[in-house]
Amino acid sequence: MVGELVPSPVDPANASRDFWTRYHAFRRVRQAVSRPDDPIMSDAEEEASLMRADPFEFHERLEVSEGGRMLAWFLGTGVTPKSPEYETNKHLYDADLFVLPAHRRRGVGSSFLPRIVDLMHRHGSTTVGFWAEEESGHAFMRRLGAQPKLGSIESRLKMSEVDWAMLDSWIAEGQARSPQTKLEIYDNRVPEELWADYAPQLSSMLNTIPFEQMDHGEIVITPDQFREWYARAELTGGVQCTVMTREPDGVISGITDTMWAPYHRTIVYQQFTGVRPDARGRGLGKWIKAAMLRHLRELYPDLEWIATDNAGSNAPMLKINRAMGFRPYRQGSYYQMTRDELEKRLPPR
């Protein structure tokens, strides 16, 4: 049993150097266990990211340490009243929990559960979600009684294997089928003067993402959120690239965006890709994806991989990705359970 090992709160803004030493050692072990092939932020970048407050989300951190070594880490997140999504998302609480392999099966992970329930009560949250991609995580979710609500597939495309002639044909086809549609490309960030127009159109498309059985609220993007996202990206040198199509009446019909940063200089992360429902069937998705890849090759000569995530049920996007050469890299599931269900799993207090 865990004995005297109990979770303690962490405030990164006021954390000691001893904390950062054990935290950085912990996250490197976690990376080696969970994602050994992925790059990792520098210590300075990680500290800057954790210390920056987010007006739209709260972040609650707990650790279990022993003898100057961190054994487990917890991050709880949810929306604040300043978030435009607050009314439809305030009942949701996201929990990220990791225990070092050598210290599992000692009740360390379970020691966080009463704290999670308490934190949920404090915020009025009624549904908690957990992400799992390793068998140990899936097993913990089964023991807990959480249900898988959304399956996700990460796929990767090797740049040296891209069929550029095929992508050129997609670009030509897209232009031919929509001759009045304009392709726009923005490096680093979408210009601020476009945010008021872009934000609601992006929100509309984001809300068409398949969520399967997941309990979720509405996605609402605002100019203030763009300002926060870009400021946070600057902490790690993150550079966004956005490709979109705009119809003659000014409506944005398709969007795809990516993120690059110096610490993952050979990998670009493909983020959102979407086409308005009333504009589908014209090859816009293929057009913007192909145009993005062409542009990325020019921007980053050292680029080796493109990584992207899709819901397992998103057949249209998976079909495009498979045609481009994306191959499954890893899979995971998002689990959810109610606060009442979690509370019933706790021992008497």
N, C-alpha and C positions, 0 to 999 in steps of 0.2 A: 504494500500500500504506500501511498505517497507520504504519509507521516506528516512532518512539519513543512513539507513543501507546499506552499500556498501561493496563488497568483498575487502579484503586487502591481499597483498602477504605475505607469510610466508617463512622464511629461517630457517629451523630447526637448522642448524649449528651455527646460531647466535641468536637463540631465547632466550627470557628472561624466568626466572622462572615463571613469571605470565602467559606467554603463555602456558607453559607445564602444569600448574595447571588447566587452563580452558580446554586445549586439552584433558587431561586425564579424566576429568569429562565428557566431551562431548562423548569420545569414549566409556565410560562405559554405558552411556545412550543409545547410538547407539547399543551397543551389547545387552543390555537388551531388546530393541525394536525389533531388526532384528534377532538376533541369541542367544536367552536367554539360550539355553542349551549348547552352545559352550564355551570352555575355552578361556581365554584372556591372552595376554602377560602381564608380569609385566611392570611397568612404566619404569624401567631401560632398559629392553629389547626393548621396543617400541622406546624409545629415541635413543638408539644405532642404531636401524634399520633405523629410519628416517634420522639420521645425516650422515649415510654412503653414500657417492656419488657412483653412478653406472656409469662406463664409457660407457656402452652400451645403457642406457636409460636415458632420462631426466625426472625429476619429478618436476612438478610445483604445488604449494599448495597455496590455498586461504582460508580465513576464513571470516565469518560474525559474529561479536561479539557485545554484548550490555551489559553495566553495569558489565563488568568483566566476562560475561558468553558467551561461544561460542554457536551460534545458528545454524550454518551451516558450512560445510567443503567441499572443493573441491580438488581433486587430478587429474592432467592431466599428461599423460605419452605418450611417443613415443620413437622411436629409434634415437640414435645419429649417426653422421657420422662414429664413431668408430665401430658401430655394423656391423657384417657381413650380416645382413638383411636389411641394410639401403636402398639399391637401390630398393628393391621391397616392402618395408614397410614404407618408409618415408612419404607417403601420408596419413598414418593412425594416428589418435589421439584418445586416450582412455580417457574418462571422468568419474570420480567417484564423485557423488554429493549426499550429504545427509543433510536434514534439520530436526531438531528436530520436532516431531509431533506437539507440542504446538505452533510452529511458522510457520506452513504451511498455505497456502492460503493467505499469506500476500505479495507474490511477491518476497520472499527471494530467492527461487530457480531460478526464472527467472532473478534475478539481476546478476547471473553468466554468462548468455548467451552472452552478449556483450564481456565479458572478454574471453570466450572460443573462439569466432570468432577472436578476436584480436590475441590470442595466436596461433591459427591455421595459420593465415596469417603470423605471425612471423616465423613459422617453415615451411611454404609452404605446410601444411597439407590440404587435400581436403575432407577427410572423417572422421567423428567423430563417436565413438561408446560409448554406455552406457549399463551397466548391470542393470537389474531390476528383483527382485524376490518377492517384495511386491506389493500389489495392488496399493498403492500410487505411486510407481515408474512406474508401467505399465500405470497408468492414466496420469502421467506427460509426458510419452513418446507419448501417443496418442494425447495429446494436442499439443505437439511439432511437431507432424507429422513424427516422426522417425518410421522406419519399423522394425519389429522383423525379424532378419536374421538367428539366431541360437538358438534352444531350447536345454536346458541342464537339466539333471536330476541328483541330488545328491542322491545316495543310500547308505544305511548303513547295515552292517552285524554285528549281535550280536555274539560275540565269544562263548558264552555259548550255542548257538543254532547250531553251525557248525556240519555238518555230516562228521566226520573225516574219517570214512570208505569209503565214496564216494570219498573224496579227495585222499586217498591212492590209490584208483582204478584209478583215473586220472593220478597220478604219474606213476603207473605201466604201464598203457596203453601208456603214452607218451614215456616211455623208450622202451617198446616193439615195438612200431611203428617206432621209430627212434633210433635203437640201436647204431649207430655210432655218434649220436649227444650228445654233452657234456653239462651238466648243470653246470653253474658257479654261485656262490653266493658271493657277496661283501658287507661287513658291513661297515657302515659309509661313505665310498666313493669308487668309482672305482679308482684303483691305477693309479697314474699319468702316469706311463709308458704305460698305455693302451689308454690314451686319444686320441692320434693321430689316432688310429685305430677305437676307439669307437665312437668318435664324428660324423664323416660322416655317419656311419651306423645308429646311433640314428637319425640323421637329416633325412635320407631317410625314416625311419619308421614314424617319426613324421609327415611328409608331406603326409602320407596316412590317417590321421585323417579326418573324415567327418566334413566339415565346412558349409554344407548346403548352404544357399544363402549369406553367409557372405563375404564381400570384405576383402581379406587377401593376404599377400605376402608369400614369401618362408620362411620356418623355416630353419635356418642355425646355427648349434651348432659348437663351436670351443673349443680347449683346454683352451684358455684364459677365455672363459665363464664358464667352469667348475671351474676354479680357483676362479672366482668371486662368483659363487653360493655357493661353499663350505665355503668361507670366510664369506659370509652373513649368512649362516646357523649356523656358529659357534657363532654368536652374541646371538642366542637364545638357544644354545645347541642342534640344530637340527641334527639328525642323519639319513642319507639316507641308505636304504638297496636296493640293486639291484640284481635281478635274471635274468639270460640270458641263452639262448641256443646257442651253437656254432657248426656249421657244420664241417665235417672233413677238408674242404678246408679253414677253419678259418673264414668264413662268419658268422656273428651273425644273427640268424634267428628269435629270439624272445627276447623281453625285457619287464620287469615289474619292477617298482621301487616304494618305499614308503618313507614317512617322519614321524619321531617321534621326539618329543621334550619334555623336562620336563614339560612345561606348559600345554601340552595336553597328559599327560602320559598314560591316559586310552584310547586314540583314536589315531590310526595310519591313516594317509592320503595316500590312494593309488593314485599314480600320473599316470604316463603313463603306458599303457600296449599295446603292438603291436607285430604283427607277420608279417614278410616279405610276400608280396603277393605270391611269388613263393614257400613259405614253408607252406602255409595254407592247412587245410584239414588233418593234421597229429596229431591233438590234442595238439599242442605245447602251445596254449593259456591256455588250461586247466592245462597242466603240470606246466607251470611256475607260474600260479596263485595259484595252490595247494601247490607247493613247497614253495612259498613265505609265505603263511599262516602258514604252518608247522614251518617255520623258525621263524616267528614273535612270535609264541606261546612260543618258547624256549627263545627268546630274552627278551620278556616283559611279565612276569607272571601276571602282573596287567592289561594287555590289556583287554578292554571290547568291543571296537567297531573298525570296519574298515569302513572308509568313502571313497567314490569314486565318481567322476563325469563322465558322458558320454553324448555325443550328443544324443538327442532324436531319431535320425535316425541311430544310431550305433547299429543295431539289433544284429549282432553277439556277440558283447561284452556284451550287455544287457542280452542276452540269457545265457551266461556263468555266469554272476553275479547273475541272478535270480536263476539259478540252485544251486549256492553256498549258497543262502539264503539272498542275498542283497535285501533290500526292499526300495522302493522310500521314501525319507525323505523330500526333497523339490525340487522345480523346479524354473527355471528362464529363462529369454530370453536376448539375446544380440541384442541390437538395433543399427542401423546405419542410418545416413543421411549425405548428402553432406554439405560442408561448405556453399555453395550457398543456399541450402534449409534452413539451420539454419539462415543464414543472413536475409532471407526474413521474418523470424518470429520475428525479432527484431523491436522494435518501432523506429521511426525516431530519429536520434541523431544529 
